[in-house]
Amino acid sequence: MSGEQFDLVVVGGGPGGYAAAFYAASAGMKVALVEKDTIGGTCLNRGCIPAKAFLESAAVFRHVAHAKDFGIEATAPAVNFAVVQARKQTIVNNLVKGLTGLTKSKKVTYLLGAGSLGADRTVTVRAADGSTRTLVGANVILAPGSVPRTIPGFDVGGPIMTSDEVLALDKIPARIAVIGGGAIGCEFASCLSDLGAAVTILEGLPKVLPGLDHDVANVVVKTFKKKNIDIRTDVKITGHTPNAAGGTTVSFGSGDTLEVDAVVVSVGRRPYTDELGLRGTKVKVSERGFVEVDGYCQTAEPNVYAVGDVIATAQLAHVAYAEAIVAVKHMRGEKVYPVMYDRVPWAIYCHPEVAWAGPSEEQARAAGHDVVVAKHQFRSNSRAMILGEPDGLVKVIAKKDRDGRAGQVLGVHMVGPWVTEQLSGGYLAVNWEATVDEIAEFLQPHPSLTELFGETVMSLTGRSINA
């Protein structure tokens, strides 16, 4: 086999790819990392990080707008979106610089170009200038990521955007339609509304945030309505008609229309296998475009793995990290267990935030569990009241033991202030298969938001203090 030899060649420099490269390098492997664009992938450059930077600017604007509620006199706030963009880009650039530095400190060979896999684990890297370089890996990990899905009749351009274009805006459109009420759509709707836009969510299913526990989803819907976000569910989008002012009129339902300045198409992401090649390999791609793997992220081609958005698992950066570790450990012959996808932590960064691990109440019952449920509101939590963020709740789902008492914790679901930072205790409980009696022994600092989780669990023991 001709070409530069490596213990591992990773195609794709997003979270799954760079995690695999750095983890393998720290285990002493000789690693090459191939990235077409910029290290960090969608998450860092056009996804998670820039979106959360926007959301934080929206939060600051929201805080200043309500400063008088805290006894602070402030002039009417205004959004300077050029500064918002510049701040976002500075954060992204610094993180990219940090990852680039890690390729050097960990002695990972970092190549810019499109990587395609051929027979015998040969990866051809084609640079932007057309030049090529051939790498051969004892092992290969495919981590090309994903790109936004679109819908017929809504080609990107002008007023039609996906998440990529939203994050490159130079100003906030006055009227925005968000097509898709999932996690990404709700994050953008929340952010853009808080920054002053009039937002309408158009969702084809009967409710937004499908799959969420109903109590959690209801809190989000109520809070969105307080923000004057218009939510239309069970609607079919039929097309749009651009106007001379640069906006467009969206058609949906049975003749309904909505005139807006911009449309954000947020209907999920598709795996990006367009340039993977795969000729001469046994790697299989499903009808939906995902690379098929087993529980250890192995493809049908020996010593070739795939991780991240290109496989049919939760499209979350931290899940890609976990898959990368599983793949590297497996190729090294180390003891390793598949990722438990039914127990991974989830987070949605809209306002109010949402976070959960384990099944919802409906899912737990559908799986045949007899359950005991407790839920308590943040409006009874002293820290939430101090913060002026009383909307939200913590809900814990536990198995019912034979004596009728609550036993093992199955799911923890949260909605409210900073719940994405509070979930770790609930995530640990779910994955440790802890019982409510065990968790109730743990102290929570007072006053703190995490007290509500502790109180909710304690109430499941049949005793409580504040809940």
C-alpha positions, 0 to 999 in steps of 0.5 A: 500500500503506497502512501503515508502510513498512520495508525489512524486516519480521521476524515472530518475535523468536527467534534467526533473527528477531533475527539477521535484524533486527540484521544487516539494521539493521547494513547500513543497512536500516530494520527492524521486528521483531515478537514475540508474547511475549518477544524471544529466542524459545524458545531464550532463554526456554524452551529452550537457555539455561535448559536449559543453566543447569540443566545447569550447576547439575547439574554443580556439584552433581556436582563437589561430590559428588565433591570428596573425590576431589580432596582437598577435604572438603565436607559432603554437597551438597543441591539448593535448586531455588528458587535454581537457578530464580532463577539461571536466570531472572536469566541469561535476564532479563539476556540479554533486557534485552541484546537489547532494548537492541540493538533501540534501539541498532540503531534497530530498530522493536520491536513486541509482538504476533502478526504475520500476513502478507497480500498485498503483503508486508503484516504485521498486528500484533495486540497482546494488547489486540486493537489492530492495526498495519499494516506493509509491508516491501519484504522480509519474513522469517518466523521464528515458530519452533516449539513442542514436539510431543506424543503422543496421550493425553499432554496437557500438565498435571499430571504430563505436561510438555514442555520448557516445563514442565520449565524452570518446575518448582519442585522435582525430581520423584523419579521421571521418565520421559523419552519420547524419547531424542533430544538434548533428551530426553538433556539433560533425562535427564542433568540431572535424574539429576544433580540426584537424580531416578530417570530412565527413558528410553523410546525408540521406536527401537532406540537413543537418540541415533539418527543419532549416530556409534555410537562416540560414542553408545555412550559416552553410553549407558555413562555414563548407565548409570553414573548409573543412568539406565534406558534402554528402547529399541524400546518403543511407548508405549500410554498412562498412568494418573494416580494419586491422589498426582499421579503417573502409571503409563506403559504401554508395550510388551506390557503393561509399566508404569512408575510415575513422579511426572512424564513429560517428553514429548520427541519433537521440535518442530513449526513454529509457523505457526498465526498466520502468516496467509499469505492472498493470498500464494504462500507454501507450507506442506508437509504436515509444516507447514514453510514451503517455501523454496529454498537462499537461504531464499526462499519462493514469494512474491517478497521473502518469506523464512523462517528457523529452526525454521519451515523443514525444516532443523536446529532449531539457533539457530546454523543460524537465525543463518546462515539469517538472514544468507543471507536478508538478503544475498540480498535485498540482492543481495550475493554469498552461498552457501546454508548447507551443512547437512551441515557445520554444528556440532552440540552436545548438552549432556548429561554427557558432552557430544557435539559433531560436524561432518560425517558419521559413519563410517556416513554417510560410507561410505553416501555412497560414500567410502572412509575412514580412521578414527582414534579416541582416548580421553580417558582418555589425555589428561592434562587430562581426567585432571586434571579427573576426566573420563576418559570420552569420545573423539575420532573423525576420519573422513577420505577415503582417498587413492589411495596409501592414506593419509588425506587430506581430513577429512570428519567430526569427532565428539567425546564427553567433557568440554567438547567443545562448546567444543572443536569449533571446530577440527574444524568449521573443518577439515571446512568448510575441506576441510583434509587431515590433513597440514595440520591436523597442523601446528597446535600444541595447548596442553599440557596441554589437552583439545584435544590429543586432537583434534591427536593423533587427526589426527596419527595419521592421518598415520601418525605420532604421539606420545601417541596 
